[in-house]
């Protein structure tokens, strides 16, 4: 069984990975260009990465408070 410290370490590694991925996508992110399929796909990808980062942060906080 994985203890909380190991689980937090694993989550932080995932968080670092996804934050770096999000930072790379945000460099050229300009929002959604009207009627551009590619722009909408990029927007969706950024929103998914933001959600993943937020969920990982929430899970780290939750694991940190549980004993």
N, CA and C atoms as an extended XYZ file, in Angstrom:
201
Properties=species:S:1:pos:R:3:atomname:S:1:resname:S:1:resid:I:1 pbc="F F F"
N         0.845       -1.187        0.000 N   UNK     1
C         0.000        0.000        0.000 CA  UNK     1
C         0.892        1.254        0.000 C   UNK     1
N         0.500        2.241       -0.748 N   UNK     2
C         1.256        3.484       -0.855 CA  UNK     2
C         0.887        4.399        0.308 C   UNK     2
N         1.901        4.918        1.006 N   UNK     3
C         1.618        5.849        2.085 CA  UNK     3
C         1.365        7.250        1.509 C   UNK     3
N         0.883        8.136        2.358 N   UNK     4
C         0.511        9.479        1.905 CA  UNK     4
C         1.690       10.255        1.339 C   UNK     4
N         2.855       10.122        1.937 N   UNK     5
C         4.027       10.862        1.462 CA  UNK     5
C         4.393       10.437        0.040 C   UNK     5
N         4.357        9.129       -0.224 N   UNK     6
C         4.664        8.632       -1.566 CA  UNK     6
C         3.603        9.087       -2.562 C   UNK     6
N         2.350        9.052       -2.139 N   UNK     7
C         1.258        9.477       -3.024 CA  UNK     7
C         1.391       10.966       -3.357 C   UNK     7
N         1.739       11.782       -2.371 N   UNK     8
C         1.929       13.211       -2.598 CA  UNK     8
C         3.087       13.439       -3.560 C   UNK     8
N         4.175       12.697       -3.383 N   UNK     9
C         5.317       12.823       -4.296 CA  UNK     9
C         4.925       12.475       -5.727 C   UNK     9
N         4.165       11.388       -5.886 N   UNK    10
C         3.713       10.982       -7.219 CA  UNK    10
C         2.806       12.046       -7.849 C   UNK    10
N         1.912       12.603       -7.034 N   UNK    11
C         1.009       13.638       -7.535 CA  UNK    11
C         1.767       14.903       -7.914 C   UNK    11
N         2.795       15.253       -7.136 N   UNK    12
C         3.597       16.442       -7.452 CA  UNK    12
C         4.374       16.260       -8.745 C   UNK    12
N         4.850       15.050       -9.000 N   UNK    13
C         5.538       14.777      -10.265 CA  UNK    13
C         4.571       14.956      -11.433 C   UNK    13
N         3.359       14.413      -11.286 N   UNK    14
C         2.345       14.582      -12.336 CA  UNK    14
C         1.993       16.056      -12.506 C   UNK    14
N         1.867       16.763      -11.386 N   UNK    15
C         1.526       18.180      -11.432 CA  UNK    15
C         2.600       18.967      -12.181 C   UNK    15
N         3.855       18.709      -11.880 N   UNK    16
C         4.951       19.390      -12.582 CA  UNK    16
C         4.887       19.124      -14.087 C   UNK    16
N         4.608       17.878      -14.441 N   UNK    17
C         4.517       17.502      -15.861 CA  UNK    17
C         3.407       18.289      -16.564 C   UNK    17
N         2.228       18.300      -15.965 N   UNK    18
C         1.095       18.965      -16.604 CA  UNK    18
C         1.206       20.492      -16.568 C   UNK    18
N         1.821       21.033      -15.517 N   UNK    19
C         2.041       22.482      -15.481 CA  UNK    19
C         3.011       22.905      -16.579 C   UNK    19
N         4.044       22.112      -16.816 N   UNK    20
C         4.996       22.414      -17.896 CA  UNK    20
C         4.308       22.316      -19.254 C   UNK    20
N         3.477       21.312      -19.408 N   UNK    21
C         2.739       21.139      -20.665 CA  UNK    21
C         1.788       22.316      -20.895 C   UNK    21
N         1.101       22.737      -19.834 N   UNK    22
C         0.186       23.875      -19.934 CA  UNK    22
C         0.944       25.157      -20.249 C   UNK    22
N         2.083       25.364      -19.610 N   UNK    23
C         2.886       26.566      -19.866 CA  UNK    23
C         3.309       26.624      -21.336 C   UNK    23
N         3.679       25.486      -21.892 N   UNK    24
C         4.052       25.440      -23.299 CA  UNK    24
C         2.901       25.790      -24.216 C   UNK    24
N         1.717       25.311      -23.890 N   UNK    25
C         0.531       25.607      -24.712 CA  UNK    25
C         0.114       27.070      -24.573 C   UNK    25
N         0.342       27.660      -23.389 N   UNK    26
C        -0.096       29.031      -23.149 CA  UNK    26
C         0.781       30.060      -23.860 C   UNK    26
N         1.993       29.667      -24.277 N   UNK    27
C         2.892       30.611      -24.951 CA  UNK    27
C         2.262       31.192      -26.203 C   UNK    27
N         1.558       30.365      -26.941 N   UNK    28
C         0.962       30.816      -28.207 CA  UNK    28
C        -0.563       30.888      -28.151 C   UNK    28
N        -1.120       30.732      -26.963 N   UNK    29
C        -2.582       30.725      -26.819 CA  UNK    29
C        -3.132       32.138      -26.931 C   UNK    29
N        -4.057       32.335      -27.829 N   UNK    30
C        -4.668       33.643      -28.050 CA  UNK    30
C        -6.187       33.612      -27.871 C   UNK    30
N        -6.699       32.543      -27.328 N   UNK    31
C        -8.141       32.418      -27.210 CA  UNK    31
C        -8.703       31.736      -28.442 C   UNK    31
N       -10.010       31.782      -28.588 N   UNK    32
C       -10.662       31.113      -29.706 CA  UNK    32
C       -10.876       32.107      -30.839 C   UNK    32
N       -10.326       31.773      -32.003 N   UNK    33
C       -10.560       32.571      -33.197 CA  UNK    33
C       -11.873       32.089      -33.800 C   UNK    33
N       -12.738       33.025      -34.141 N   UNK    34
C       -14.067       32.697      -34.640 CA  UNK    34
C       -13.986       31.797      -35.871 C   UNK    34
N       -14.755       30.717      -35.830 N   UNK    35
C       -14.892       29.757      -36.921 CA  UNK    35
C       -13.574       29.131      -37.348 C   UNK    35
N       -12.734       28.856      -36.409 N   UNK    36
C       -11.485       28.158      -36.693 CA  UNK    36
C       -11.473       26.858      -35.894 C   UNK    36
N       -11.558       25.751      -36.599 N   UNK    37
C       -11.584       24.452      -35.936 CA  UNK    37
C       -10.312       24.184      -35.151 C   UNK    37
N        -9.176       24.547      -35.720 N   UNK    38
C        -7.896       24.347      -35.044 CA  UNK    38
C        -7.826       25.165      -33.758 C   UNK    38
N        -8.302       26.399      -33.822 N   UNK    39
C        -8.309       27.276      -32.657 CA  UNK    39
C        -9.182       26.691      -31.541 C   UNK    39
N       -10.329       26.140      -31.912 N   UNK    40
C       -11.225       25.545      -30.923 CA  UNK    40
C       -10.600       24.303      -30.292 C   UNK    40
N        -9.890       23.514      -31.094 N   UNK    41
C        -9.218       22.328      -30.558 CA  UNK    41
C        -8.120       22.728      -29.580 C   UNK    41
N        -7.353       23.756      -29.929 N   UNK    42
C        -6.298       24.237      -29.029 CA  UNK    42
C        -6.897       24.781      -27.740 C   UNK    42
N        -8.017       25.494      -27.860 N   UNK    43
C        -8.704       26.037      -26.682 CA  UNK    43
C        -9.157       24.894      -25.774 C   UNK    43
N        -9.754       23.868      -26.368 N   UNK    44
C       -10.206       22.725      -25.575 CA  UNK    44
C        -9.038       22.041      -24.872 C   UNK    44
N        -7.914       21.921      -25.557 N   UNK    45
C        -6.742       21.300      -24.961 CA  UNK    45
C        -6.242       22.106      -23.753 C   UNK    45
N        -6.219       23.427      -23.896 N   UNK    46
C        -5.795       24.292      -22.788 CA  UNK    46
C        -6.764       24.153      -21.614 C   UNK    46
N        -8.053       24.116      -21.893 N   UNK    47
C        -9.038       23.993      -20.814 CA  UNK    47
C        -8.910       22.641      -20.104 C   UNK    47
N        -8.645       21.581      -20.846 N   UNK    48
C        -8.460       20.261      -20.231 CA  UNK    48
C        -7.211       20.261      -19.354 C   UNK    48
N        -6.119       20.830      -19.845 N   UNK    49
C        -4.893       20.894      -19.052 CA  UNK    49
C        -5.100       21.717      -17.783 C   UNK    49
N        -5.828       22.815      -17.887 N   UNK    50
C        -6.134       23.620      -16.689 CA  UNK    50
C        -6.928       22.803      -15.676 C   UNK    50
N        -7.890       22.030      -16.161 N   UNK    51
C        -8.707       21.204      -15.267 CA  UNK    51
C        -7.864       20.118      -14.597 C   UNK    51
N        -6.960       19.512      -15.360 N   UNK    52
C        -6.084       18.482      -14.797 CA  UNK    52
C        -5.214       19.075      -13.695 C   UNK    52
N        -4.627       20.243      -13.956 N   UNK    53
C        -3.773       20.902      -12.961 CA  UNK    53
C        -4.580       21.238      -11.700 C   UNK    53
N        -5.770       21.771      -11.890 N   UNK    54
C        -6.614       22.114      -10.732 CA  UNK    54
C        -6.983       20.866       -9.935 C   UNK    54
N        -7.314       19.772      -10.623 N   UNK    55
C        -7.669       18.534       -9.928 CA  UNK    55
C        -6.477       17.957       -9.163 C   UNK    55
N        -5.295       18.016       -9.765 N   UNK    56
C        -4.107       17.511       -9.078 CA  UNK    56
C        -3.803       18.339       -7.832 C   UNK    56
N        -3.934       19.657       -7.928 N   UNK    57
C        -3.708       20.515       -6.762 CA  UNK    57
C        -4.716       20.208       -5.660 C   UNK    57
N        -5.966       20.007       -6.048 N   UNK    58
C        -7.011       19.696       -5.074 CA  UNK    58
C        -6.734       18.338       -4.418 C   UNK    58
N        -6.304       17.359       -5.209 N   UNK    59
C        -6.013       16.036       -4.656 CA  UNK    59
C        -4.807       16.076       -3.721 C   UNK    59
N        -3.787       16.853       -4.066 N   UNK    60
C        -2.616       16.997       -3.184 CA  UNK    60
C        -3.040       17.609       -1.856 C   UNK    60
N        -3.870       18.626       -1.907 N   UNK    61
C        -4.353       19.267       -0.683 CA  UNK    61
C        -5.177       18.288        0.153 C   UNK    61
N        -5.990       17.480       -0.505 N   UNK    62
C        -6.835       16.532        0.194 CA  UNK    62
C        -5.986       15.438        0.859 C   UNK    62
N        -5.002       14.925        0.147 N   UNK    63
C        -4.140       13.874        0.700 CA  UNK    63
C        -3.290       14.440        1.840 C   UNK    63
N        -2.884       15.701        1.708 N   UNK    64
C        -2.062       16.333        2.743 CA  UNK    64
C        -2.806       16.473        4.063 C   UNK    64
N        -4.115       16.666        3.985 N   UNK    65
C        -4.903       16.863        5.212 CA  UNK    65
C        -5.344       15.546        5.842 C   UNK    65
N        -5.360       14.461        5.050 N   UNK    66
C        -5.746       13.166        5.620 CA  UNK    66
C        -4.549       12.485        6.240 C   UNK    66
N        -4.823       11.733        7.268 N   UNK    67
C        -3.728       11.040        7.968 CA  UNK    67
C        -3.715        9.581        7.634 C   UNK    67
